[in-house]
Amino acid sequence: MGTRWTQGIILDFEKQNFPRDTNAKTISWNKLHETPNFTSAVAYLKEIFKEYFLHGAKNDGDFILNTKPLESMDNLRLLQLSNVKLEGNFKHIPAELRWLQWKKCPLKNLPSDFCPRGLTVLDLSESKIERVWGRRWWHWYSNKVAENLMVLSVGNCCSISSLPVSIEGLASIVELQLDGTSITHLPDQIGALKSLDKLEMRNCKFLTSLPESIGNLLTLTTLIIVNAAITELPESIGTLENLIMLRLNKCDQLRRLPASIGRLKSLHHLLMEGTAVTELPENFGMLSSLMILKMAKKKPYHDMPQNAENIVLPSSFSRLSFLKEFDARGWKICGKIPDDFEKLSSLEILNLGHNDFCSLPSSLRGLSILNKLFLPHCKKLKVLPPLPSSLVVVALRNVRSLSMPGSEIPDWFTQEVVCFRERKNRVIEGAIICGVVSVDHQIPDDLRDELPVIPAVEAKILRLGKPICNTAVLLSGVPKTHEDQVYLYRYPDCHPLVSYLKDGDKIQVAMFDPPIVKGVDVKKCGIHLVFENDDDYVGDEESLDASQQSVSEKLTKFVRPSEEDTRHQVETEMQEGEATELQPFKLRNSFIIFFIVLPSFLLLLSWLVFIFVV
């Protein structure tokens, strides 16, 4: 079969019935002669050696390759097979074979006479393999294959339920791929793999624990455990000083991270989406190299433990100065977020959707390169601080009420009385009220200072000129300054202000007359009605016309810093920078005057006095 100079063979057969054609060899030769390429060459080789593939086949869907023709291929380095059965003595496989990929191997174990000592890559994915070598794993020692093996993949070999203690014989192993196996644990001897760089265990649904010896894998850079049944990580994981990637997605039984995780100084990526972890260790901020942190909860986000409302970020979190992306969707983070977020100076993407905090830190504006801020379904969020000018995307879908500095309301709000008209096949789903309010704190009012809201605006439904529904718009958060504040409040379809509406009704939004509290001035107010499909668009809306954009997208553009604000912020920063640069300049001038010019002048004066006196 073939020639001794053959270096690689790739045979990938899908199990199906092929008609046998006696002229196939001639046809494939003519095609190779007309269009010499890799595909036509493989087709010709198949026809030449068909007798080896089909000899002894039980039916037309089986492909059998005899190992005898491989014996003469002294230079064979690559052998890739799929849906092929090897027959014959496995000693015929060249000893210097480097790469063997045998997907969907029908054997339960490789025979003990399989001994290509130069083998560095062995891929048996999607096979029926139960044991890699013989009935006893110690055959690895006897045939010396294990000594040079660098990559071993038994992905989706669901018949493998355990790894042998003799796995320590894989002295040169760099990558071990165990995806989709039925293993329940790793043997303690796994810690003896001193060269292991990558360990992958996706969809090992029966894996319940990791041994403490995993901390001995000092060369490990990637540890992937996805959709496993582990409940905790061993404390020894903190000794993996070279670990760069730790992925724990969909490990929904994992409830805590060990305190030692803060010692992973090289960790760049921590992906733990869909776990049951509800708090981060206090020393979490010691992950000085962390760049990507994704820990979103499994959907639906409202399925959280009863104590979820107590979740807060550790005080050390702001030390993650290299963090670029932070995703904490559904963590039910409550209360106030620490006000030193500006220390996360490398942050570019921040996703805090589906959380229960009521405000964002004012230091958020200090994140000078933040370009994406996601806050959907943060229903308790009341106050939005000034945002950084670098923002390109701000997502606020289903935020009920919000306040922020500003003196204008969106131009798509109606400031006059609105006449409601029913729309064909489009029911009304909500109403958004916006107002610009300022508070004069020089005018005393005990009630205003005690209330957490400002009862300054009233919305009415008028039917035939008579009010049938009155609603006080409770503007959350009393501003501490005299500056104008913009308030947004969204009413759902179940609220009387929406559910009572009938065709022809009028909606009036205005300041209470007389006012309930003193010192409050409502400068502008308006309303926008939300109908079915007005807020259902999914995708990038940047290229759409303003009339086609969803309500959420319009609100996003409204709260995003305007070009004028951006220009003002940049000018302010430049002036501050110039002032900072000017200060050393003034100090240098003072130094020159007091320590160079003045002594020189005094020396000259003394010389003149000496000349004239003498």
Summary of the structure (lengths in Angstrom):
residues: 614
radius of gyration: 36.1
end to end distance: 117.3
largest distance: 129.4
contacts: 1838
relative contact order: 0.05
helix: 27%
strand: 23%
